[in-house]
Amino acid sequence: MKRLYLIALIALTACKEEVAEAPDPVDLTPDALSFFCQMNIAEHGGPKGQIHLEGYPTPLFFAQVRDMVAYLKSPERDAAITAVYVSDMSVAPSWRQPGISNWIAAADSTFVVGANVAGGMGAREVVPFGDASAAQAFIDIYGGAALTLSDIPDAEVLGPVDLNLALETPS
């Protein structure tokens, strides 16, 4: 009987799935480079994003949240995603200085999509907020709609960029 119990215990232990904990966000440093363009993120205003990949010691940083969402929607990735964080523009010091450590989980954010604002790379930005009322106040000024990460339309981040639009840079 003891032997049967031991075999059952070993079998259950072997079947137990390892649950990886999401890594914490990494503070933005002055030398952080944007994943797609390899430009210095600190030189560009607007909200930022970071994606952590399984097996990679440092996250991928994005100078524009729009680009980060495009990466998430892309079928071609280097590894499994373990965490996604965005700048919380509810508490950002300003558009020009979105903060170095005010990261929030993208899944818990409210995103303003379609607002008349340019992100760090000049394209229309997808703006994340940790506070839904702050997102609504932003919409009242710049337009757009409040959406969850999963509701952001592909065309908003994967479509062509019209750099001739007269987009605003918030203060």
N, C-alpha and C positions, 0 to 999 in steps of 0.2 A: 504494500500500500504506500509506504514511504517513497518507494522508487517511482510509482505512478504519479504521485504528487510532485516529485522533483522534476519529472519529465514535463508535466503540465506547466509548472512554474517557468522552466527554461523556455518552453514553446511560447508562452505568453510574453516573456521578456524579449524574445527574439522578434516578435510581431509588433512590439511597441514602436510606434512612429516617433522619430525625433522631431520635436517642434523647435525650429530655429527662432530665436528671438530677433526682432527687428533691431538693427543697429541704431544707435542714437544719431541725430543729425550732427554734422560737422560744421563748426564755425567757418564762415567765409574768410579767407585770408587775402591779403593784398596781391598775392601771386597766383591765385586760383584762375584757371583757364576754362573757357567755355568749351564743352565737348565738341560741338560741330565745327566752330570756326577757329578754335584755339587762340582766341583773343582774350586779353585780360578782362575779367568780369568787372573789376572795380572801376574800370573806365566807362562803364555803361550803366545808366540809371534803370529804374523799374524793377519789378519783382524778379527773383531768381528761383531756380529749382535745383534739387540734387536727387540723384537716383543711386541707391546702393545696389550693387550686384553681388550675387553669391560668389564667394571665392576671390573677390577683389578687395584689397585693403583700404582703398579710398573711394569716395563716391564720384560719379560723373556730375559735374556742375554744368548749369545752363544759364546763359546770360539773359535769357528770355523764357518765361514760363511756357509760351506758345511752342518753343522748340522742345522743351521737356515733354510736353503732352504729345507732340509729334513723335518723339522717340518711343513713348509708351504705346502709341497706336501702330508703330512699325512692327512688322513681323520679324524683322532681322535684328536680333540682339545678341550680345556676346555671352550673356549668362542670365540665370533666373534673377528676377528683381526681388530684393528682400525688404526694401523700404523706399518710400518716395516722400520728400519734404519740399515745401514751398515757403517763400517769404510770407509772413503774415502782415499784409499791408494795413491791417487794422491798427497795428502798433508800430509801424515803420516810422522812423524819424522824418522821412520825406521820400518823394519819388526818386530823387537823385541819390539818396542814401537809404536804400530799403532795409538796412540792418545787416549785421553779421551773424547774429545768433537767435533771431526771432523766427525760427523755423517751426512749422506746424505740419502735421501729417496731411498729405494731399487728400487722402480719403475723407478727412474731417473738415475740409475747407469748403467755403462757398466761393465759386469762381464767377467773376463778371466777364461775360463773353459778348463781343460785339460792341464794346465801348469805343468811343472815338479817341483812343489813346495809343501812343506808340511805345513799344517796349524798348529794351536796351539795344536791340539791333535794328530798330526802325520800323518793324512790322507791327500791325495791330496786335495788341497784347491781350492775353488772358490773365486777369488780375485776381489773385487769391486773397481771401479774407478769412480770418478765424471767427469773426463776429458778423453774423448775417445783417445786423442793422448798419454796420459800417459799409458793407457791400451795397445795401440799398441807398445809403447816402451818396456813395460813389456813382451809382446808376442815375440818381437824380441830377447829378451834374454832367456826367459824360455819356449817359445812355447805356445801352446794353441790357443783358438779362442775367439773372442769377441762376447758376446751374451747379450740379455736382460734377465731380471729375468724370464719372462714367457717362454723363449726359452731354459732354462737350462734343459737338458735331465734328466728324472727320474733316469736313470742308473748312472749318474754322482754323485748323492747324496744319492740314496737309495740302491745302489748295495753294494756288499761286499767290505771291505777295504783291500787292499793288502799292508801290512806293510813291505813287502820285497822289495818294489820298492825303488830305489835309488833316493829319492826326495831331492831337494836342499832347503836350507833355505836362502832366499834372504837377502842381507845386509841392 
